[in-house]
Amino acid sequence: MHQYFHTVLGFCPWDLLALLVLAAMLILMALHVRKQKQRQRELEEALAEKQAREQVSRESHT
């Protein structure tokens, strides 16, 4: 069986495991980047709202 993988398919069973680990890591990284972008967008929106409230507050005091 071991010789079959090497001669017919051109790779060994460890290559499949490494490929699965790589695919899992790429999927996790893509999900992490997506979540981080969403979190950054939410924080930027919250900051913009806070700055707008502060601007209104400053204008009402003058």
Biopython code that builds the backbone (N, CA, C, O; Angstrom):
import numpy as np
from Bio.PDB.StructureBuilder import StructureBuilder

atoms = [
    (1, "MET", "N", (0.823, -1.191, 0.000)),
    (1, "MET", "CA", (0.000, 0.000, 0.000)),
    (1, "MET", "C", (0.872, 1.262, 0.000)),
    (1, "MET", "O", (0.597, 2.222, -0.720)),
    (2, "HIS", "N", (1.915, 1.240, 0.814)),
    (2, "HIS", "CA", (2.806, 2.394, 0.885)),
    (2, "HIS", "C", (3.444, 2.674, -0.478)),
    (2, "HIS", "O", (3.553, 3.826, -0.898)),
    (3, "GLN", "N", (3.858, 1.621, -1.150)),
    (3, "GLN", "CA", (4.477, 1.773, -2.460)),
    (3, "GLN", "C", (3.458, 2.291, -3.475)),
    (3, "GLN", "O", (3.825, 3.021, -4.396)),
    (4, "TYR", "N", (2.191, 1.925, -3.320)),
    (4, "TYR", "CA", (1.133, 2.378, -4.215)),
    (4, "TYR", "C", (1.005, 3.904, -4.186)),
    (4, "TYR", "O", (0.909, 4.543, -5.235)),
    (5, "PHE", "N", (1.004, 4.480, -2.991)),
    (5, "PHE", "CA", (0.906, 5.935, -2.877)),
    (5, "PHE", "C", (2.077, 6.624, -3.559)),
    (5, "PHE", "O", (1.898, 7.623, -4.255)),
    (6, "HIS", "N", (3.264, 6.093, -3.360)),
    (6, "HIS", "CA", (4.448, 6.737, -3.920)),
    (6, "HIS", "C", (4.523, 6.611, -5.428)),
    (6, "HIS", "O", (4.918, 7.561, -6.103)),
    (7, "THR", "N", (4.157, 5.470, -5.968)),
    (7, "THR", "CA", (4.339, 5.272, -7.403)),
    (7, "THR", "C", (3.145, 5.751, -8.225)),
    (7, "THR", "O", (3.339, 6.362, -9.276)),
    (8, "VAL", "N", (1.934, 5.495, -7.784)),
    (8, "VAL", "CA", (0.761, 5.827, -8.583)),
    (8, "VAL", "C", (0.286, 7.257, -8.321)),
    (8, "VAL", "O", (0.044, 8.017, -9.259)),
    (9, "LEU", "N", (0.155, 7.614, -7.062)),
    (9, "LEU", "CA", (-0.390, 8.922, -6.727)),
    (9, "LEU", "C", (0.689, 9.995, -6.611)),
    (9, "LEU", "O", (0.385, 11.179, -6.761)),
    (10, "GLY", "N", (1.897, 9.629, -6.358)),
    (10, "GLY", "CA", (2.993, 10.588, -6.321)),
    (10, "GLY", "C", (3.184, 11.288, -4.987)),
    (10, "GLY", "O", (3.953, 12.246, -4.907)),
    (11, "PHE", "N", (2.515, 10.842, -3.950)),
    (11, "PHE", "CA", (2.709, 11.436, -2.623)),
    (11, "PHE", "C", (2.436, 10.382, -1.561)),
    (11, "PHE", "O", (1.883, 9.321, -1.851)),
    (12, "CYS", "N", (2.824, 10.682, -0.342)),
    (12, "CYS", "CA", (2.622, 9.730, 0.741)),
    (12, "CYS", "C", (1.457, 10.185, 1.619)),
    (12, "CYS", "O", (0.998, 11.320, 1.489)),
    (13, "PRO", "N", (0.976, 9.327, 2.504)),
    (13, "PRO", "CA", (-0.161, 9.694, 3.364)),
    (13, "PRO", "C", (0.105, 10.926, 4.234)),
    (13, "PRO", "O", (-0.833, 11.654, 4.561)),
    (14, "TRP", "N", (1.343, 11.169, 4.609)),
    (14, "TRP", "CA", (1.654, 12.350, 5.416)),
    (14, "TRP", "C", (1.410, 13.634, 4.634)),
    (14, "TRP", "O", (1.111, 14.677, 5.216)),
    (15, "ASP", "N", (1.539, 13.552, 3.315)),
    (15, "ASP", "CA", (1.252, 14.727, 2.492)),
    (15, "ASP", "C", (-0.227, 15.111, 2.587)),
    (15, "ASP", "O", (-0.568, 16.293, 2.611)),
    (16, "LEU", "N", (-1.092, 14.108, 2.640)),
    (16, "LEU", "CA", (-2.518, 14.386, 2.782)),
    (16, "LEU", "C", (-2.816, 15.057, 4.120)),
    (16, "LEU", "O", (-3.599, 16.005, 4.186)),
    (17, "LEU", "N", (-2.195, 14.566, 5.171)),
    (17, "LEU", "CA", (-2.383, 15.159, 6.492)),
    (17, "LEU", "C", (-1.901, 16.610, 6.499)),
    (17, "LEU", "O", (-2.575, 17.495, 7.026)),
    (18, "ALA", "N", (-0.732, 16.842, 5.911)),
    (18, "ALA", "CA", (-0.200, 18.199, 5.861)),
    (18, "ALA", "C", (-1.114, 19.105, 5.043)),
    (18, "ALA", "O", (-1.302, 20.270, 5.395)),
    (19, "LEU", "N", (-1.676, 18.595, 3.971)),
    (19, "LEU", "CA", (-2.593, 19.377, 3.139)),
    (19, "LEU", "C", (-3.870, 19.720, 3.904)),
    (19, "LEU", "O", (-4.381, 20.835, 3.790)),
    (20, "LEU", "N", (-4.384, 18.775, 4.675)),
    (20, "LEU", "CA", (-5.579, 19.038, 5.479)),
    (20, "LEU", "C", (-5.300, 20.080, 6.559)),
    (20, "LEU", "O", (-6.132, 20.953, 6.807)),
    (21, "VAL", "N", (-4.147, 19.995, 7.196)),
    (21, "VAL", "CA", (-3.774, 20.976, 8.215)),
    (21, "VAL", "C", (-3.632, 22.357, 7.581)),
    (21, "VAL", "O", (-4.087, 23.351, 8.148)),
    (22, "LEU", "N", (-3.007, 22.422, 6.418)),
    (22, "LEU", "CA", (-2.860, 23.697, 5.716)),
    (22, "LEU", "C", (-4.217, 24.287, 5.363)),
    (22, "LEU", "O", (-4.442, 25.482, 5.554)),
    (23, "ALA", "N", (-5.116, 23.468, 4.854)),
    (23, "ALA", "CA", (-6.454, 23.947, 4.494)),
    (23, "ALA", "C", (-7.193, 24.459, 5.727)),
    (23, "ALA", "O", (-7.852, 25.497, 5.669)),
    (24, "ALA", "N", (-7.087, 23.735, 6.844)),
    (24, "ALA", "CA", (-7.743, 24.172, 8.078)),
    (24, "ALA", "C", (-7.170, 25.500, 8.555)),
    (24, "ALA", "O", (-7.919, 26.377, 8.986)),
    (25, "MET", "N", (-5.871, 25.655, 8.484)),
    (25, "MET", "CA", (-5.244, 26.902, 8.917)),
    (25, "MET", "C", (-5.661, 28.070, 8.028)),
    (25, "MET", "O", (-5.900, 29.170, 8.526)),
    (26, "LEU", "N", (-5.748, 27.846, 6.732)),
    (26, "LEU", "CA", (-6.176, 28.909, 5.820)),
    (26, "LEU", "C", (-7.624, 29.327, 6.089)),
    (26, "LEU", "O", (-7.956, 30.512, 6.041)),
    (27, "ILE", "N", (-8.471, 28.353, 6.369)),
    (27, "ILE", "CA", (-9.870, 28.665, 6.679)),
    (27, "ILE", "C", (-9.954, 29.456, 7.980)),
    (27, "ILE", "O", (-10.673, 30.452, 8.057)),
    (28, "LEU", "N", (-9.218, 29.015, 9.006)),
    (28, "LEU", "CA", (-9.230, 29.733, 10.283)),
    (28, "LEU", "C", (-8.680, 31.146, 10.140)),
    (28, "LEU", "O", (-9.197, 32.081, 10.751)),
    (29, "MET", "N", (-7.646, 31.300, 9.343)),
    (29, "MET", "CA", (-7.072, 32.630, 9.136)),
    (29, "MET", "C", (-8.071, 33.540, 8.415)),
    (29, "MET", "O", (-8.213, 34.709, 8.773)),
    (30, "ALA", "N", (-8.753, 33.018, 7.419)),
    (30, "ALA", "CA", (-9.741, 33.815, 6.693)),
    (30, "ALA", "C", (-10.879, 34.238, 7.620)),
    (30, "ALA", "O", (-11.345, 35.376, 7.549)),
    (31, "LEU", "N", (-11.327, 33.336, 8.485)),
    (31, "LEU", "CA", (-12.380, 33.681, 9.433)),
    (31, "LEU", "C", (-11.905, 34.733, 10.427)),
    (31, "LEU", "O", (-12.655, 35.642, 10.784)),
    (32, "HIS", "N", (-10.661, 34.606, 10.872)),
    (32, "HIS", "CA", (-10.102, 35.573, 11.817)),
    (32, "HIS", "C", (-10.009, 36.964, 11.183)),
    (32, "HIS", "O", (-10.374, 37.958, 11.810)),
    (33, "VAL", "N", (-9.529, 37.033, 9.964)),
    (33, "VAL", "CA", (-9.403, 38.318, 9.270)),
    (33, "VAL", "C", (-10.781, 38.944, 9.082)),
    (33, "VAL", "O", (-10.948, 40.149, 9.273)),
    (34, "ARG", "N", (-11.753, 38.144, 8.714)),
    (34, "ARG", "CA", (-13.116, 38.648, 8.525)),
    (34, "ARG", "C", (-13.674, 39.203, 9.831)),
    (34, "ARG", "O", (-14.276, 40.277, 9.854)),
    (35, "LYS", "N", (-13.467, 38.456, 10.924)),
    (35, "LYS", "CA", (-13.956, 38.900, 12.226)),
    (35, "LYS", "C", (-13.255, 40.177, 12.670)),
    (35, "LYS", "O", (-13.893, 41.074, 13.220)),
    (36, "GLN", "N", (-11.951, 40.267, 12.437)),
    (36, "GLN", "CA", (-11.201, 41.461, 12.814)),
    (36, "GLN", "C", (-11.664, 42.687, 12.028)),
    (36, "GLN", "O", (-11.792, 43.773, 12.595)),
    (37, "LYS", "N", (-11.915, 42.523, 10.736)),
    (37, "LYS", "CA", (-12.397, 43.644, 9.921)),
    (37, "LYS", "C", (-13.758, 44.114, 10.416)),
    (37, "LYS", "O", (-14.012, 45.317, 10.480)),
    (38, "GLN", "N", (-14.635, 43.176, 10.766)),
    (38, "GLN", "CA", (-15.948, 43.534, 11.276)),
    (38, "GLN", "C", (-15.808, 44.270, 12.610)),
    (38, "GLN", "O", (-16.488, 45.268, 12.847)),
    (39, "ARG", "N", (-14.935, 43.782, 13.468)),
    (39, "ARG", "CA", (-14.730, 44.432, 14.761)),
    (39, "ARG", "C", (-14.149, 45.833, 14.579)),
    (39, "ARG", "O", (-14.561, 46.766, 15.269)),
    (40, "GLN", "N", (-13.203, 45.987, 13.664)),
    (40, "GLN", "CA", (-12.619, 47.300, 13.409)),
    (40, "GLN", "C", (-13.673, 48.267, 12.887)),
    (40, "GLN", "O", (-13.706, 49.428, 13.294)),
    (41, "ARG", "N", (-14.528, 47.799, 11.994)),
    (41, "ARG", "CA", (-15.588, 48.637, 11.441)),
    (41, "ARG", "C", (-16.535, 49.098, 12.563)),
    (41, "ARG", "O", (-16.938, 50.261, 12.602)),
    (42, "GLU", "N", (-16.884, 48.180, 13.470)),
    (42, "GLU", "CA", (-17.765, 48.536, 14.581)),
    (42, "GLU", "C", (-17.107, 49.561, 15.493)),
    (42, "GLU", "O", (-17.759, 50.506, 15.935)),
    (43, "LEU", "N", (-15.823, 49.383, 15.778)),
    (43, "LEU", "CA", (-15.119, 50.328, 16.640)),
    (43, "LEU", "C", (-14.996, 51.702, 15.983)),
    (43, "LEU", "O", (-15.122, 52.725, 16.656)),
    (44, "GLU", "N", (-14.753, 51.729, 14.685)),
    (44, "GLU", "CA", (-14.673, 53.007, 13.974)),
    (44, "GLU", "C", (-16.014, 53.723, 13.986)),
    (44, "GLU", "O", (-16.065, 54.944, 14.135)),
    (45, "GLU", "N", (-17.106, 52.971, 13.829)),
    (45, "GLU", "CA", (-18.438, 53.572, 13.888)),
    (45, "GLU", "C", (-18.718, 54.127, 15.286)),
    (45, "GLU", "O", (-19.272, 55.218, 15.421)),
    (46, "ALA", "N", (-18.340, 53.386, 16.313)),
    (46, "ALA", "CA", (-18.550, 53.853, 17.686)),
    (46, "ALA", "C", (-17.723, 55.110, 17.954)),
    (46, "ALA", "O", (-18.195, 56.039, 18.609)),
    (47, "LEU", "N", (-16.501, 55.137, 17.452)),
    (47, "LEU", "CA", (-15.654, 56.317, 17.626)),
    (47, "LEU", "C", (-16.248, 57.525, 16.907)),
    (47, "LEU", "O", (-16.238, 58.631, 17.448)),
    (48, "ALA", "N", (-16.760, 57.328, 15.708)),
    (48, "ALA", "CA", (-17.362, 58.426, 14.953)),
    (48, "ALA", "C", (-18.589, 58.967, 15.691)),
    (48, "ALA", "O", (-18.797, 60.179, 15.748)),
    (49, "GLU", "N", (-19.396, 58.070, 16.253)),
    (49, "GLU", "CA", (-20.568, 58.505, 17.010)),
    (49, "GLU", "C", (-20.146, 59.298, 18.245)),
    (49, "GLU", "O", (-20.743, 60.328, 18.557)),
    (50, "LYS", "N", (-19.124, 58.822, 18.944)),
    (50, "LYS", "CA", (-18.644, 59.516, 20.142)),
    (50, "LYS", "C", (-18.099, 60.898, 19.780)),
    (50, "LYS", "O", (-18.369, 61.875, 20.479)),
    (51, "GLN", "N", (-17.343, 60.980, 18.704)),
    (51, "GLN", "CA", (-16.805, 62.274, 18.285)),
    (51, "GLN", "C", (-17.922, 63.221, 17.869)),
    (51, "GLN", "O", (-17.840, 64.421, 18.133)),
    (52, "ALA", "N", (-18.959, 62.708, 17.228)),
    (52, "ALA", "CA", (-20.091, 63.545, 16.833)),
    (52, "ALA", "C", (-20.809, 64.074, 18.073)),
    (52, "ALA", "O", (-21.183, 65.246, 18.117)),
    (53, "ARG", "N", (-21.005, 63.219, 19.079)),
    (53, "ARG", "CA", (-21.650, 63.662, 20.312)),
    (53, "ARG", "C", (-20.813, 64.718, 21.027)),
    (53, "ARG", "O", (-21.347, 65.699, 21.544)),
    (54, "GLU", "N", (-19.505, 64.511, 21.052)),
    (54, "GLU", "CA", (-18.623, 65.490, 21.695)),
    (54, "GLU", "C", (-18.656, 66.821, 20.950)),
    (54, "GLU", "O", (-18.635, 67.882, 21.574)),
    (55, "GLN", "N", (-18.709, 66.770, 19.632)),
    (55, "GLN", "CA", (-18.772, 68.004, 18.826)),
    (55, "GLN", "C", (-20.056, 68.760, 19.122)),
    (55, "GLN", "O", (-20.035, 69.981, 19.273)),
    (56, "VAL", "N", (-21.179, 68.046, 19.206)),
    (56, "VAL", "CA", (-22.461, 68.673, 19.516)),
    (56, "VAL", "C", (-22.411, 69.258, 20.927)),
    (56, "VAL", "O", (-22.916, 70.354, 21.173)),
    (57, "SER", "N", (-21.808, 68.527, 21.833)),
    (57, "SER", "CA", (-21.705, 68.992, 23.219)),
    (57, "SER", "C", (-20.866, 70.281, 23.305)),
    (57, "SER", "O", (-21.217, 71.213, 24.029)),
    (58, "ARG", "N", (-19.778, 70.314, 22.571)),
    (58, "ARG", "CA", (-18.920, 71.511, 22.561)),
    (58, "ARG", "C", (-19.645, 72.693, 21.939)),
    (58, "ARG", "O", (-19.531, 73.820, 22.422)),
    (59, "GLU", "N", (-20.383, 72.444, 20.881)),
    (59, "GLU", "CA", (-21.105, 73.535, 20.202)),
    (59, "GLU", "C", (-22.233, 74.068, 21.075)),
    (59, "GLU", "O", (-22.542, 75.258, 21.011)),
    (60, "SER", "N", (-22.844, 73.238, 21.874)),
    (60, "SER", "CA", (-23.949, 73.694, 22.728)),
    (60, "SER", "C", (-23.437, 74.502, 23.913)),
    (60, "SER", "O", (-24.178, 75.311, 24.472)),
    (61, "HIS", "N", (-22.162, 74.292, 24.312)),
    (61, "HIS", "CA", (-21.576, 75.052, 25.420)),
    (61, "HIS", "C", (-21.059, 76.409, 24.990)),
    (61, "HIS", "O", (-20.820, 77.271, 25.836)),
    (62, "THR", "N", (-20.885, 76.616, 23.728)),
    (62, "THR", "CA", (-20.335, 77.918, 23.285)),
    (62, "THR", "C", (-21.421, 78.886, 22.914)),
    (62, "THR", "O", (-21.132, 80.018, 22.524)),
]
sb = StructureBuilder()
sb.init_structure("model")
sb.init_model(0)
sb.init_chain("A")
sb.init_seg("    ")
for serial, (resi, resn, name, xyz) in enumerate(atoms, 1):
    if name == "N":
        sb.init_residue(resn, " ", resi, " ")
    sb.init_atom(name, np.array(xyz, "f"), 0.0, 1.0, " ", f" {name:<3s}", serial, name[0])
structure = sb.get_structure()
